[in-house]
Amino acid sequence: MEKLCLDCGETLRGRSDKKFCDDQCRSNYNNQLKAGQLNHIRPVNTILRKNHSVLSKICTGEKIRIKKEDLLKNGFNPDYHTHMLHAQNGNTYFFCYDFGFLSLSNDEMLLVKRKEK
């Protein structure tokens, strides 16, 4: 019985459990499998990377106040974050990896950088 490469369909030679002609066929096959699974994740990761980039450029110290409008002009999307932190004072900080933001009452945002442990 002749076995064929799962990617290109060429006849396989060598080991009986071989599935691919070479590394290129194996990589191509696996990349095609993953491409469909990742299509809905990729745009979210792009937004998270952009948010992190904006926050890291603006928040160069431990914390800073900024007008929400200025943050949005830089391409920041506050609807996307990685996690939340509920502070003891009742405030909820939204984090994008190591940078957090808190909406203040007067259309300002407080940006914070999480201290490394």
N, CA and C atoms as a LAMMPS dump frame, in Angstrom:
ITEM: TIMESTEP
0
ITEM: NUMBER OF ATOMS
351
ITEM: BOX BOUNDS ff ff ff
-5.0000000000000000e+02 5.0000000000000000e+02
-5.0000000000000000e+02 5.0000000000000000e+02
-5.0000000000000000e+02 5.0000000000000000e+02
ITEM: ATOMS id mol type element x y z
1 1 1 N 0.843 -1.188 0
2 1 2 C 0 0 0
3 1 3 C 0.889 1.253 0
4 2 1 N 0.61 2.143 -0.902
5 2 2 C 1.396 3.353 -1.082
6 2 3 C 0.842 4.469 -0.191
7 3 1 N 1.74 5.105 0.615
8 3 2 C 1.316 6.234 1.457
9 3 3 C 1.696 7.527 0.756
10 4 1 N 0.799 8.533 0.916
11 4 2 C 1.017 9.825 0.269
12 4 3 C 1.229 10.914 1.307
13 5 1 N 2.002 11.922 0.93
14 5 2 C 2.243 13.094 1.769
15 5 3 C 0.917 13.791 2.027
16 6 1 N 0.663 14.131 3.29
17 6 2 C -0.59 14.804 3.64
18 6 3 C -0.708 16.199 3.036
19 7 1 N 0.419 16.809 2.677
20 7 2 C 0.384 18.158 2.127
21 7 3 C 0.348 18.166 0.598
22 8 1 N 1.345 17.563 -0.023
23 8 2 C 1.467 17.684 -1.489
24 8 3 C 0.953 16.465 -2.252
25 9 1 N 0.75 15.342 -1.566
26 9 2 C 0.222 14.157 -2.233
27 9 3 C 1.263 13.283 -2.904
28 10 1 N 2.539 13.615 -2.784
29 10 2 C 3.609 12.812 -3.374
30 10 3 C 3.754 11.487 -2.616
31 11 1 N 4.258 10.474 -3.298
32 11 2 C 4.502 9.179 -2.677
33 11 3 C 5.612 9.309 -1.64
34 12 1 N 5.372 8.717 -0.464
35 12 2 C 6.351 8.776 0.618
36 12 3 C 7.305 7.603 0.55
37 13 1 N 8.551 7.877 0.855
38 13 2 C 9.574 6.838 0.915
39 13 3 C 10.25 6.932 2.278
40 14 1 N 10.605 5.793 2.822
41 14 2 C 11.3 5.803 4.112
42 14 3 C 10.48 5.12 5.178
43 15 1 N 10.464 5.689 6.351
44 15 2 C 9.79 5.084 7.501
45 15 3 C 8.321 4.8 7.221
46 16 1 N 7.793 3.774 7.848
47 16 2 C 6.402 3.375 7.616
48 16 3 C 5.404 4.353 8.237
49 17 1 N 5.843 5.105 9.265
50 17 2 C 4.937 6.049 9.921
51 17 3 C 5.097 7.487 9.408
52 18 1 N 5.826 7.657 8.349
53 18 2 C 6.089 8.98 7.772
54 18 3 C 4.791 9.565 7.204
55 19 1 N 4.566 10.864 7.429
56 19 2 C 3.348 11.527 6.96
57 19 3 C 3.615 12.61 5.913
58 20 1 N 4.848 13.111 5.878
59 20 2 C 5.188 14.231 4.989
60 20 3 C 6.487 13.938 4.254
61 21 1 N 6.627 14.548 3.068
62 21 2 C 7.856 14.419 2.263
63 21 3 C 9.055 15.005 2.992
64 22 1 N 8.865 16.202 3.528
65 22 2 C 9.964 16.938 4.133
66 22 3 C 9.417 17.954 5.125
67 23 1 N 10.319 18.708 5.723
68 23 2 C 9.926 19.711 6.724
69 23 3 C 9.043 20.802 6.129
70 24 1 N 9.279 21.163 4.879
71 24 2 C 8.48 22.203 4.244
72 24 3 C 7.012 21.767 4.138
73 25 1 N 6.781 20.537 3.707
74 25 2 C 5.408 20.019 3.61
75 25 3 C 4.762 19.939 4.995
76 26 1 N 5.532 19.496 5.996
77 26 2 C 5.002 19.405 7.36
78 26 3 C 4.611 20.789 7.88
79 27 1 N 5.475 21.764 7.69
80 27 2 C 5.184 23.131 8.138
81 27 3 C 3.986 23.707 7.403
82 28 1 N 3.953 23.544 6.108
83 28 2 C 2.85 24.074 5.311
84 28 3 C 1.515 23.463 5.754
85 29 1 N 1.496 22.159 5.955
86 29 2 C 0.28 21.46 6.378
87 29 3 C -0.207 21.992 7.728
88 30 1 N 0.71 22.083 8.693
89 30 2 C 0.337 22.56 10.029
90 30 3 C -0.059 24.035 10.026
91 31 1 N 0.606 24.854 9.217
92 31 2 C 0.227 26.263 9.11
93 31 3 C -1.171 26.417 8.537
94 32 1 N -1.513 25.59 7.561
95 32 2 C -2.857 25.638 6.973
96 32 3 C -3.914 25.234 7.999
97 33 1 N -3.606 24.24 8.826
98 33 2 C -4.54 23.822 9.873
99 33 3 C -4.79 24.938 10.874
100 34 1 N -3.725 25.597 11.285
101 34 2 C -3.826 26.637 12.309
102 34 3 C -4.405 27.94 11.776
103 35 1 N -4.276 28.19 10.502
104 35 2 C -4.723 29.469 9.92
105 35 3 C -6.199 29.704 10.174
106 36 1 N -7.011 28.706 9.978
107 36 2 C -8.447 28.859 10.193
108 36 3 C -8.792 29.07 11.647
109 37 1 N -8.076 28.427 12.539
110 37 2 C -8.333 28.548 13.966
111 37 3 C -7.952 29.926 14.496
112 38 1 N -6.949 30.553 13.901
113 38 2 C -6.421 31.808 14.428
114 38 3 C -7.034 33.053 13.805
115 39 1 N -7.893 32.907 12.821
116 39 2 C -8.436 34.075 12.125
117 39 3 C -9.208 35.016 13.042
118 40 1 N -9.881 34.503 14.061
119 40 2 C -10.631 35.378 14.96
120 40 3 C -9.763 35.911 16.098
121 41 1 N -8.609 35.314 16.331
122 41 2 C -7.704 35.755 17.396
123 41 3 C -6.766 36.851 16.918
124 42 1 N -6.343 36.767 15.684
125 42 2 C -5.34 37.691 15.139
126 42 3 C -5.75 39.172 15.259
127 43 1 N -6.988 39.56 14.899
128 43 2 C -7.342 40.99 15.018
129 43 3 C -7.334 41.484 16.466
130 44 1 N -7.739 40.642 17.406
131 44 2 C -7.736 41.038 18.817
132 44 3 C -6.304 41.234 19.294
133 45 1 N -5.408 40.319 18.933
134 45 2 C -4.004 40.463 19.317
135 45 3 C -3.384 41.721 18.722
136 46 1 N -3.789 42.073 17.518
137 46 2 C -3.287 43.3 16.878
138 46 3 C -3.715 44.525 17.684
139 47 1 N -4.963 44.55 18.118
140 47 2 C -5.466 45.681 18.917
141 47 3 C -4.75 45.735 20.258
142 48 1 N -4.556 44.584 20.91
143 48 2 C -3.855 44.552 22.197
144 48 3 C -2.413 45.036 22.057
145 49 1 N -1.733 44.63 20.987
146 49 2 C -0.359 45.102 20.763
147 49 3 C -0.333 46.614 20.55
148 50 1 N -1.3 47.138 19.802
149 50 2 C -1.38 48.587 19.555
150 50 3 C -1.625 49.317 20.879
151 51 1 N -2.582 48.817 21.67
152 51 2 C -2.868 49.441 22.965
153 51 3 C -1.618 49.462 23.844
154 52 1 N -0.911 48.348 23.909
155 52 2 C 0.296 48.276 24.732
156 52 3 C 1.348 49.259 24.231
157 53 1 N 1.48 49.363 22.936
158 53 2 C 2.449 50.289 22.349
159 53 3 C 2.116 51.735 22.717
160 54 1 N 0.853 52.102 22.599
161 54 2 C 0.413 53.466 22.932
162 54 3 C 0.672 53.75 24.41
163 55 1 N 0.272 52.827 25.274
164 55 2 C 0.442 53.027 26.712
165 55 3 C 1.919 53.12 27.092
166 56 1 N 2.764 52.285 26.498
167 56 2 C 4.19 52.3 26.853
168 56 3 C 4.884 53.575 26.388
169 57 1 N 4.412 54.169 25.294
170 57 2 C 5.01 55.42 24.817
171 57 3 C 4.595 56.6 25.686
172 58 1 N 3.356 56.577 26.185
173 58 2 C 2.84 57.703 26.96
174 58 3 C 3.215 57.601 28.434
175 59 1 N 3.098 56.42 28.99
176 59 2 C 3.345 56.226 30.425
177 59 3 C 4.79 55.802 30.638
178 60 1 N 5.677 56.782 30.672
179 60 2 C 7.098 56.483 30.819
180 60 3 C 7.523 56.364 32.283
181 61 1 N 6.694 56.837 33.201
182 61 2 C 6.988 56.709 34.634
183 61 3 C 6.055 55.695 35.269
184 62 1 N 5.823 55.872 36.578
185 62 2 C 4.926 54.955 37.287
186 62 3 C 3.466 55.213 36.945
187 63 1 N 3.111 56.501 36.824
188 63 2 C 1.728 56.842 36.469
189 63 3 C 1.679 58.229 35.863
190 64 1 N 0.598 58.456 35.115
191 64 2 C 0.418 59.747 34.457
192 64 3 C -1.069 59.963 34.191
193 65 1 N -1.483 61.219 34.253
194 65 2 C -2.859 61.586 33.872
195 65 3 C -2.841 62.084 32.441
196 66 1 N -3.866 61.715 31.697
197 66 2 C -3.96 62.147 30.302
198 66 3 C -5.43 62.279 29.94
199 67 1 N -5.712 63.21 29.047
200 67 2 C -7.085 63.342 28.565
201 67 3 C -7.433 62.117 27.726
202 68 1 N -8.626 61.6 27.938
203 68 2 C -9.068 60.423 27.209
204 68 3 C -8.999 60.667 25.703
205 69 1 N -9.359 61.862 25.294
206 69 2 C -9.338 62.244 23.878
207 69 3 C -7.945 62.095 23.278
208 70 1 N -6.915 62.507 24.026
209 70 2 C -5.536 62.393 23.539
210 70 3 C -5.105 60.935 23.41
211 71 1 N -5.558 60.115 24.332
212 71 2 C -5.242 58.684 24.276
213 71 3 C -5.884 58.042 23.052
214 72 1 N -7.135 58.394 22.794
215 72 2 C -7.848 57.848 21.642
216 72 3 C -7.242 58.319 20.322
217 73 1 N -6.762 59.557 20.282
218 73 2 C -6.125 60.083 19.068
219 73 3 C -4.879 59.291 18.69
220 74 1 N -4.241 58.698 19.689
221 74 2 C -3.035 57.894 19.453
222 74 3 C -3.36 56.471 19.01
223 75 1 N -4.645 56.157 18.872
224 75 2 C -5.035 54.829 18.396
225 75 3 C -5.393 53.849 19.49
226 76 1 N -5.516 54.324 20.719
227 76 2 C -5.857 53.446 21.837
228 76 3 C -7.331 53.063 21.783
229 77 1 N -7.627 51.786 22.032
230 77 2 C -9.002 51.289 22.053
231 77 3 C -9.289 50.748 23.45
232 78 1 N -10.012 51.504 24.296
233 78 2 C -10.232 51.099 25.691
234 78 3 C -11.135 49.876 25.856
235 79 1 N -11.765 49.426 24.788
236 79 2 C -12.629 48.249 24.874
237 79 3 C -11.842 46.947 24.938
238 80 1 N -10.536 47.006 24.67
239 80 2 C -9.708 45.801 24.642
240 80 3 C -8.632 45.88 25.718
241 81 1 N -8.606 44.885 26.571
242 81 2 C -7.621 44.802 27.646
243 81 3 C -7.394 43.328 27.989
244 82 1 N -6.333 43.054 28.718
245 82 2 C -6.014 41.663 29.041
246 82 3 C -6.604 41.207 30.371
247 83 1 N -6.706 42.114 31.34
248 83 2 C -7.273 41.744 32.633
249 83 3 C -7.656 42.99 33.424
250 84 1 N -8.349 42.765 34.546
251 84 2 C -8.782 43.864 35.412
252 84 3 C -8.192 43.658 36.799
253 85 1 N -8.038 44.774 37.501
254 85 2 C -7.577 44.726 38.883
255 85 3 C -8.522 45.58 39.709
256 86 1 N -9.123 44.986 40.717
257 86 2 C -10.024 45.72 41.605
258 86 3 C -9.209 46.198 42.802
259 87 1 N -9.025 47.502 42.89
260 87 2 C -8.224 48.095 43.96
261 87 3 C -9.024 48.119 45.258
262 88 1 N -8.32 48.239 46.363
263 88 2 C -8.974 48.273 47.677
264 88 3 C -9.881 49.48 47.838
265 89 1 N -9.597 50.552 47.112
266 89 2 C -10.414 51.765 47.215
267 89 3 C -11.687 51.687 46.366
268 90 1 N -11.923 50.555 45.692
269 90 2 C -13.134 50.374 44.902
270 90 3 C -12.96 50.647 43.417
271 91 1 N -11.839 51.215 43.018
272 91 2 C -11.588 51.48 41.602
273 91 3 C -11.243 50.189 40.862
274 92 1 N -11.631 50.129 39.606
275 92 2 C -11.27 49.003 38.761
276 92 3 C -10.329 49.495 37.67
277 93 1 N -9.128 48.966 37.681
278 93 2 C -8.135 49.278 36.664
279 93 3 C -8.206 48.209 35.579
280 94 1 N -8.157 48.628 34.349
281 94 2 C -8.126 47.719 33.214
282 94 3 C -6.692 47.684 32.713
283 95 1 N -6.151 46.486 32.537
284 95 2 C -4.755 46.344 32.155
285 95 3 C -4.613 45.781 30.753
286 96 1 N -3.595 46.266 30.095
287 96 2 C -3.142 45.706 28.832
288 96 3 C -1.717 45.237 29.12
289 97 1 N -1.61 43.988 29.518
290 97 2 C -0.359 43.398 29.983
291 97 3 C 0.132 44.127 31.219
292 98 1 N 1.209 44.883 31.144
293 98 2 C 1.768 45.516 32.34
294 98 3 C 1.361 46.981 32.514
295 99 1 N 0.526 47.505 31.632
296 99 2 C 0.06 48.883 31.75
297 99 3 C -1.43 48.891 32.044
298 100 1 N -1.811 49.719 33.035
299 100 2 C -3.213 49.809 33.408
300 100 3 C -3.759 51.189 33.14
301 101 1 N -5.102 51.247 33.043
302 101 2 C -5.749 52.541 32.873
303 101 3 C -7.023 52.573 33.692
304 102 1 N -7.322 53.75 34.19
305 102 2 C -8.496 53.984 35.018
306 102 3 C -9.194 55.217 34.494
307 103 1 N -10.484 55.114 34.23
308 103 2 C -11.248 56.287 33.799
309 103 3 C -11.54 57.152 35.013
310 104 1 N -11.188 58.413 34.911
311 104 2 C -11.473 59.373 35.977
312 104 3 C -12.736 60.145 35.611
313 105 1 N -13.325 60.812 36.566
314 105 2 C -14.627 61.452 36.359
315 105 3 C -14.61 62.598 35.358
316 106 1 N -13.53 63.315 35.229
317 106 2 C -13.505 64.513 34.392
318 106 3 C -12.89 64.258 33.015
319 107 1 N -13.28 63.175 32.375
320 107 2 C -12.835 62.821 31.022
321 107 3 C -11.319 62.684 30.922
322 108 1 N -10.727 62.286 32.023
323 108 2 C -9.298 62.008 32.057
324 108 3 C -9.091 60.533 32.343
325 109 1 N -7.89 60.066 32.005
326 109 2 C -7.512 58.689 32.288
327 109 3 C -6.245 58.723 33.134
328 110 1 N -6.159 57.799 34.053
329 110 2 C -4.944 57.612 34.82
330 110 3 C -4.273 56.372 34.265
331 111 1 N -3.041 56.523 33.801
332 111 2 C -2.276 55.404 33.277
333 111 3 C -1.238 55.001 34.321
334 112 1 N -1.102 53.698 34.527
335 112 2 C -0.14 53.192 35.514
336 112 3 C 0.668 52.061 34.899
337 113 1 N 1.88 51.926 35.38
338 113 2 C 2.721 50.802 34.983
339 113 3 C 2.842 49.889 36.183
340 114 1 N 2.517 48.623 35.975
341 114 2 C 2.589 47.651 37.065
342 114 3 C 4.052 47.409 37.43
343 115 1 N 4.33 47.428 38.698
344 115 2 C 5.689 47.209 39.179
345 115 3 C 6.054 45.747 38.986
346 116 1 N 7.273 45.528 38.508
347 116 2 C 7.754 44.159 38.329
348 116 3 C 8.119 43.59 39.687
349 117 1 N 7.812 42.327 39.853
350 117 2 C 8.082 41.68 41.149
351 117 3 C 9.46 41.105 41.179
